[in-house]
Amino acid sequence: MPAALPLPLSTPNRNLVRLTFVRGITWTGFLAGVIVGIELLGFELEVPAVIGVIIGMALINIATWWRLGRPKAVTHGEYLVHLLADVAGLTLLFYFTGGSNNPFITYYLVPVTIAAATLPWRHAWLIAATSMIAYTILMVVYQPVPQLSQGHEFGTFNLHVLGMWLNFGLSAGLVTFFIYKMAHALRSRDQALSRTREAALRNEQVLAVATQAAGTAHELGTPLSTMAILLAEMRAEAGGNPLLEKDLEVMRQQVDICKSRLHHLVASADRQRMAEPATLDAEQWLAGIVQRWLVLRPDVSHRLESAERRGRPWLVVDATLDQALTNLLNNAADANPEDITIRLDWKDDEVIIDIRDHGPGVAMSIADQLGETFVSTKSKGMGIGLFLTHATINRFGGGVSLYNHPDGGTLTEVTLPRSAPDA
């Protein structure tokens, strides 16, 4: 039997692959049983007819493997035909091997079970009815095998009872295999659908936030310009008061930063529509983000550490990932600006960035919801920053996890897939 056939994606195709495996195992077992019965137990069988049935089922199996290599999808009707072929093959085999006296007669339950688990109810009932009719006919019409009578002994075993035991083991094993695989496929599909729905919902929320952000950025331009004019006038009127001039200068710098960030937001959006993400050295990229962050948060004391490992960690990044990491750094600074530790580490397939603060930690009541919806770790926060951060890092194939550190504070762990440097 071929072993390198790729497993098709559709559920009927997968079920037909499994049915082909079941059929191969079953008829190989029947062939072994016939050989043992003839050679060791002296069964009086029509050998050519029995071997012909087994060869016919083998040819059907080979044809099925060939058909599965075709691009056409398997339909329920085609799958029904395969199960009917199995029932017909079993009926012919049992006809030549004792009919209803054959202890393997209850193997009819295997195609009935498979049909009930995989086909619409009409098709399942058709398989059940066909199997019942075949069983009934075999109670009357068959070629007897004296050794399969219930009184025939083989050593200390009754052959009929022994055959029933073997049939139970074979049937139980094959049904368990098929049903487990089918249930596992259904669970995997449900999980994939759930992840897709969650991603679609998150993308809708991100789009809504982005739309509001674009409108807000446009609206903020006017009040920021007005504040800049007023601050210039206030600075002119505050001549001779160094303390007030210093405060006004700080305010003017903050307004300029806000205006710069708005212009940068618009320019980045235009560039990103055509630009591809860049592959950068993770250590240099992280150091640049921290330096830009310190300009915005001069009140912060921090330590930036990097693991001492061979090789260089490379990451695929863009401006949105810069902002995502800046959001996490701001969260740490808002919790406690003192002694924030930022550590970079990497493995063969991922880069890890740990951000440790000494704040109050994360409340267990909201720990599982962070990043999934608009839930904030701050008393006056809206949770948008953390939500967008999760969405951005997930888009790059990474993840964000928040832990309460044993020594107090929060440990934020960012994992990103490690990339190869550009040639």
N, C-alpha and C positions, 0 to 999 in steps of 0.2 A: 504494500500500500504506500503511495507517495506520502512523504512526511514534510515537505517544504512548502506546502500550499499556504499562501498568506490568508489569514482569517478575514473574511469580508466584514464590512462595517455594519450592514443592515441586520436587524434582529432575525428575520427569516433566513438569511444567508448563514448567519452564525448557527442557528438551530439546525440547518441542514448539514453543516460541517459536523456538528456533534452527533447527529443521527447517523452520519456515515461512519464515524468512529464506533458508535454503538453497534451498528450493523456488522462492521468488520470484526469486532471482538466476539459478538454473538455467533456468527457463522463459523469463525475459526474454532470456537468452543464446540459447536455442533459437529464439525468435521473431526475434531479430536475424539469426541464421544462416540461417533460412528466407528472410527478406527478401533477404539478400545473394545466396543461391543462386538465387532466382527472378529478381531484377532484374539481377544482374551476370553470373551464370554460366549463366543460361538453364536451370535445373533444370526438368524436366518432372514436376511434382507435382500431386496432387489437392489444390489449394489449399484448397477449402472444408473438406475432411476434416482436413487438417493444422491449419488455423486453428481448427477446432472443437475439436480435442484441446487446443490451447494455451489456448483460452478456458475449456474445462472445468476444466483445472488451476488457472487463475486464479480461477475461482469457488470451487473447493475451498479455495484459500488464503484468500480473503476469508471464507468460512464458518469456517475455522479461527481467524482473528483474532477473529471474533465469538464463537466458542465459548470462547476463552481469556479473554474478559471475564466469563464466568459463574463463579460461586463453586465449582462442582463440580470436584474434583481430577481430573487426567488419570490414567488407569490404564494399565498395560502393554498390556492388550488394545486400548484405544483407540489408543495409540501405534502398535501393530502394524498396525491398520487404515489409519492414515495412510501408513505405509511401503508397505503393499500397494497403496494407491491410487497412490503414486509409481511403483511397479514397473509397474502396469497402464497408467498414462499414458505411461511410457517405451516400453512394448511397442507401444502404438497408434501413437506417433510414429514409432518405428523401422520399423513395418510399412509406413507410407506413405512412408518415406524411404530405402528400399534394404535394409531388414532387416539381416542380419549384415554386409553390405558397408558400412554406415554407420560411419565411423570413430569415431563417438561411442558405439558399442555398448558399450564397456567402462565407460561411465558407470554401468552396473548395479552396479559395485563401490562406488559412493558409498552407496546405501541399504544394501547388505550391510555395509559398514564401520560405518555409523551404528547398525544393528541390533546388530552384535556388541559395540559399545561401550556400548549403553544398555539392551538388553533381556535377559531371561532366555534361557538357551541354547536352549531349545525354540523360542522365538519367533525368535531369531537364525537358527537352522537353517531355519526355515520361509521366512524372507526369502531366504536363500541358495538354497534348493531352488527357490523360485518364480522367482527371477532366472535360475537355470540352465535351467529348463524353458523360460522365455520366450526366452532366447538360442538354445536348441536349435531351437525352433519357427521362429524368424526365419531360421534357416539354410536353411529349406525354403520357408516360406510368407511372401512379402513382395511388395511392388510395387517392381520394379527402377527405379533411377535411373541411367541410363547414365553420367552425369558422375561418379558416385561409384565407378566401377570403378577398380581399382588401377592401370590403365594410362593413365587420363585425365590430361592435363597442363593446368596453368593457368600460362602463362608458363614460368618455370623450375622450378615446383613441381609435384610430384605431388599431386593433390587429396586422395587418400586419406591420404598421409603428412602433409600439412598439417592435415587434419582430426584425425588422431591426436595431432598435436602440440598443437592447440588443446584437444582433449579432456583431454589429460594436464594442461595448465595449469589448466583449470577444475576438474577432479576433485581435483588436488593442493591447490589453494587452498581449496576447500570442505571437504575432509576435514580439512585442517590447522586451519581455522577452527573446525569443530565439535568435533574432538577436543581442541584446546587449551582451548576454552571449558568443555567438560565436565570436563577434568582440573583446570582452575582452580577450578571450582565444588566439585569433590571435595576439593581441597586446602583451600579456604576452610572447607568444612564440617568437615574433620578438625581444622583449627586451632580452630574455634569449639567443637567437642566437647572438645578438649584443654583449652582455657581454662575451659570449664564444669566439667570434672572437677577441675581444679586449684582452682577457686573452691569447689567442693563440699567437697574435702578440707580446704582452709584453713578453711572455715566449721565443719567438724566439729572441727578442732583448736581453733579459737577457742571453740566451745561447751564443749569438754572443759576448757579452761583456765578459762573463766568459771564453770563448775560447781565446779571445785576452788577457785577464788578465793572464791566465795560461802561455801563450807564453811569455808575457812581464815579468812575475815573473821569469821565467827561464833565460831570457836574462839579467835581471838586476843583477843577481848574480855575473857575471864577473866584470862589472864596479864597483860595490860596493866593491868587494874584492880589486880591483886595487886602489880605493880611500882610503881604509883602510891602504894599504901598503904605499901609498904616504903620507898620514897624519902622519903615524908613523915616516917616514923619515923626514918630515918637522918639526915635534915636536922635533926630535933629533937635527936638525940643528938650532932650535930656542932657544937653551939653553941660559939663561941669559936674556930673554925678556919675563917677566911674562904676559904682556898683550897679546902678540901673542900666547903664550902657552895656555892661557885661551880660546882664540878664536878657536885654533886648537882642544882643548879638547871638546869644544861644538860641533864642526863639527864631531869629532870622535864619540861622543855620538849619534848624529843624524844618522850617517852611521850605527852604531850598532843597533839603533832602526829599521832602514829600513831592515837590514838583519834579525833581529829578527821577524819582521812582515812577511817577506817573508817565513821564516821557519814555522811560526805559521800558515800562510795561507795554506801551503801544508799539514801540520799535521792536521789542522782542516778539510780540505777536505777529508782526509783519514778517520778520525774518524766519520765524519757526514754521510758517506756512510753506516755505520752500527749502529750509535747511534740514540736513540730516543730523541726528545726534552725533556728538564727537566722542572719540575714545581718548581718555586722558589718564595720566598717572594718578591713582587714587590719593596718594599722599600729597602731591602738589595741589590737586583739586580741593582736597579737604582743607589744607592750609590757607588757600585763597579764600574759601568761604568763611573761615574763622576770622581772617583779617578784615574782610568786609563787614562781618557781623560786629566786630569790636568797635568799628567806627560808629555803628548805630547804638551800641551798648557799652559806652566807656566805663560804666560802673561795675563791669564784670571782672572778676579775677578767675583765671582758668589755667589748666595745664593741658597741653596737646601732646599725646604720646603715640608712638608707632611701634608695632611689634618688630622685633629684630629677626626677620626671616629672610631666607634666600629668595631671589627673584623680586619682581616689582608687581604690585597689584594694579591692574588696569580696569577702568570702568567706562561704560557707555553712558554719557550724561548730556543734559541740555539745561537750559535756564530754569525749567520747571523743577528739575531735581535740585538745583541750587536753592530755590526758594523753599522747597519742602524741607531740606535739612536746616535752613535758617529758621523755619518755623519751630522745629524741634529744639534748636538752641535757644530761641526766645522763650519757649515754654520752661526750659531748665532755668534760665535767668530770672523769669518771673517767679518761679518757686523759691529760689534763693540765689542771688548773684555771686555769692562767695564760693570759691574753690570748686568750680565746675571742671570735671575731668572729661576730656574727649580722647578716646583711644581708638586707633585704627589697627585692625588685625585682618588676616586673610587666610583662606584655605585654598585647596586646589580648584574649587568651583565657585567660591563665594567670597565676598569682601564684607567684613563686619565692622560697623561703627557703633561704639558704645558711648553714650552721653550720661554721665552721672552727676546728679545734683544732690544737695543736702536740704531739700525742702520737706514739706509734710508728707510726701508720698501720694499714692493714688488710692482713693477710696475703693474698697472691694466691691461696693454696690454698683460702680460704673466701669470697673476694670474691663469687663467683657464687651462693653458697648463702645469703647473708645475707638474712633476711626470708622465705625460702621454707620454712625448717624451723627447728628449735631449734638454731641455731648462734650462738655468742656471739663478740664481739670481745675479751672479757675472759677472763683465765685462769680465773677462778672463776665466770663467768657461765653462765646456763643458756640464754640466747638467747630467752627468752619475751618480754621487753620489746620487742626488735627485731621479733620475729615479729608481735606484736600491733600494733605501730606500722605495719608494712607493711600488715597487714590493714585497719586503720582508715583509713589514707590512701587505699588502693585503693578502699575502699567509697565514699569521697567523689569518686572519679574521678581521683585524683592518683597520684603515684608517689614513691618514695624511691630515690636513687642515692648510693652511697658511692664516693669517689675518693681515691686517694693524692695529696695535693697535691705539686706539683713542689718546693716549698720545705720539705717535711716536714709530717707530720701528716695528718689526714683532713679532707676536704671532704664534708659531707653536704648533698645538694641535695634539697629537698622541692618538688615542683610540685603545685599545686592549681588546679582550674578557677576562673577569675575569674567572679564573679557580678555581677548588676546590683543596686543598692541597692533596698530595699523602698520601695514608693511610700508 
